[in-house]
Amino acid sequence: MSKVIIAITSYNEVFYDDGAKTGLFVTEALHPFHVFKKAGYEVEFVSETGTFGFDTHSLGEMFLQGADKADVEDENSEFQKQLKQIKKASDINASDYVAIYGSAGHGALYDYPKATDLIKITEAIYANGGVISAVCHGIVLLGPVKDSKTNELVLKGKKITGFTDIGEVQLGVQEKMDKDNLESIEAMAKRIGATYVAPEGPWDDLSVVDGRVVTGVNPASATSAAEKVVAILKQ
């Protein structure tokens, strides 16, 4: 059985004005997990440190309802059992995997850009002909990734999407991002020479494919981005 990595941020500190922590935005791992499992792939969760914590807001009623809520709250669900076996990036062999999918939450902005082992894994999967993908703020995992054949950034010249600048303003976190020197997805795209594709609205489902790179704009796009990864793998 082919394996897919869902990367998870290991950053889990206070981020929001109300004292809530950022970390894994839960549906951005839950939804792709089910897409990949349904398609017949073995899924493993991996973070840079082998640890993680949830984004507090992502567990609230606004973002987590119905079957998703039941899945996350059931300690014996397939999702939770796999999540408890999260691996440290330095402990895995990239050649075992056909794709990597960077889940998100604002925590990703803190650790993904300097998560050297996760970046090496992503580069190796791409070099081996696999698919590299991410959703929302997880796109920053792909930013530093280089093509081993050209030594150029993989995203340079590619069409990508990711969480919008207007979305940051609407969430009320732009000031915190500025204070902590966090680069937005739009700013990263401009800096590295990628073409940013914006959704009609910041909360609309949009995922973009360019070669073996797949990106999704927000939590609502976690499923469609994963489905596009599967479509490429099945070709």
N, C-alpha and C positions, 0 to 999 in steps of 0.2 A: 504493500500500500504506500502511495506517495505521501510525503509529509509537507505540511505548510506551517510556517511560523506566524503567530500573531505576536508582534512586539508590543510591549507594555511599558509605559513610563514608570520609573522607580521613584520619581519625585512625588512626595506626599506631605506638603507643608501648607500652612495657612496662606490663602491667596485672596479670598473675597473679603469685602468690607464687613460682612456679618461674622467674620471669624471662621468661616468654613474653609476646609482644605481643598486644594486641587489634587489631582492624581488621575487614575484611570477613569475616563468617562465610560461608564459600564456598558452601555448599548453599543459603543464603538468596538468592543471586543465580543460582546454577546452575539450581535447580529452576524458578523462575518464568521464566527465560530459555527453557527448553525448552517450557514451557506456552504462552507467548506466540508462540514461533516455530511451534509445531505448529498454533496457531489462525490462522496467516497474518499475524501482525503483524511489522513490522520492529522490532527491539529495539536501543536504544542505552544504553550505560552512561554515567552522569553523576555526577561528584562536585563538591563545592563548589570544589575547587582543581584538578580535573583529574588528581589523583593518588590512589593508594590503596595499601594493603598488606593482606595476608591476616592474619586471626586465626590465630596459630600452632596453637592447639588444634583449630581447625576442619579442619585438614589431617591430623589424627591418625586412627588406625584406628577410634576410637570413633565418629567422626562422618562419615568419608569412606571408602567401600568400593565394591567392584565397579565397575559402569559409571560411577558418579560419579567415583571415583578415577581411572579411565582417562581420563575426559573432562578432568579438571582437570590431569592430568600430561602430557597430549598438547598440546604447544605449537601444534600445527596444528589442534586441534579448533575447531569453529565458535565455541564459547564463549570459548576463549582468544584467538582472533583478534579477536573483537569486544571483549573486555575490554582488549586492548592499544590499542584505539582510543578509550578512555574520554575523554569530553569534559568541559571545564570548564563549570560551570553558567552562567556569565556569557556564554558563547559560543553558547548555543543559543536558539532561538525557541520559546517555549512553545506557540504556536499550531500548531506542526507535530505535536503529540502529543495522543493521545486519552486517555492514562492515565499515571500515575506510580505506581511501586511502590517503596517504601522498603525496601531490604534492610538487614541489620543486622549484629550483632556489638556488643559493649559499646562499641566506638569510636563508634557512633552517638550514645551519650549525651553524648559530649564535643563533637561538632561539629554535629549536626543542629539542636539548638535555636537556634543562632546562625548557621546557614548561610543568610544572607540571600537569596542568589540562588536556592538550591534552594527556599526557602520561597516566594519570588515566583513561581517556575515552578509550584509546586503550587497556589498561589492562582489563577493564570491558567488552568491546566487545569480547575480546578473551576468557575471563572467561565464557561468556554467549554462547560460541560456534560459535561466528561470525568469520569473516575473517579480518585479519589485513594485510595491504599492503602499498606499497609506490614505488615511482619511483625516479631514479637519486639520488640527494642529500637528498631527502625526507626519505631515508632509516634510517637516524639518528634518526628519530622519534621512530623507532622500537627498536633501540639499548638498551635503558634503561628499556624497557617493561618486566615485570616479570610475570611468570605463577603463578596464585594464588594457584594452587594445590601443586607446588613444591618449590615456592619462588626462582626458578632459572630464569635467563634471557631466554626469549622465543627463542631468536635467537641462543643461545648457542647450538652448534652441528648441526645447520640447514644450508642448502645450501641457500645462498643469492647472489644477485648481486647488483649493484649500480654503480654510476659514477666512471670511472677508474682513477687511478693515472696518467696514460699517457694522459688522456683527460685534466686533470688539467694543465699539462705542455703545451699541445697544445693550450689551451685557454690563456696561459700566466698569470695564476693567482696563481701558486704555491707559489711564493714569498709572495704575499698578504696573502695567507692562513697560511704560516709559521709565518709571522709577527703577525697575529691575533690569533695564536694558534688554528687553525681550524683543526679538525681531518678528514682525508679523509675517504671514505667508506671502502676502502681496509684496512686501518689502524684500523678502528673500528672493522671490521670483525675479524682481527687477535687478537685484544685485548680481545674481548668477547668470542672467541672460536667458531665463525661461519666459515663455509667453503665458501670462496669467489669464485664465478663462473664468469670467465672473458669472454667477448664477443670476437669474432675473431678480430674485430676492435672497437675502442672506440665509434664509431657512429653507429654501427650495432644494429638492433632491437634484444633484448634478454630479456626475462622475465622468472623467475624461480619460481616454486611452490614447497614448502615443507610443507606438512600438510595444515594448514589454514593460512600459511604465503605466500604472493606473493610479489615479488620484480622485478622491471624493471631497466635497466641499464642507460637509457638516455631519452631525449625527444622523440626519435623515438620509444621508447618502452612503451610510456604512454598508447597507445591503447591496445596493446597485454596484458599488465599487467592487465588492467581493464577487458578485456575479460576473462582472467583466473579467476579473482575474481568472475565474474558472473557465470562462469562454475561451480565453487565450490558451490556457493549459490544455484544453480539450481539442484544440485545433490539430 
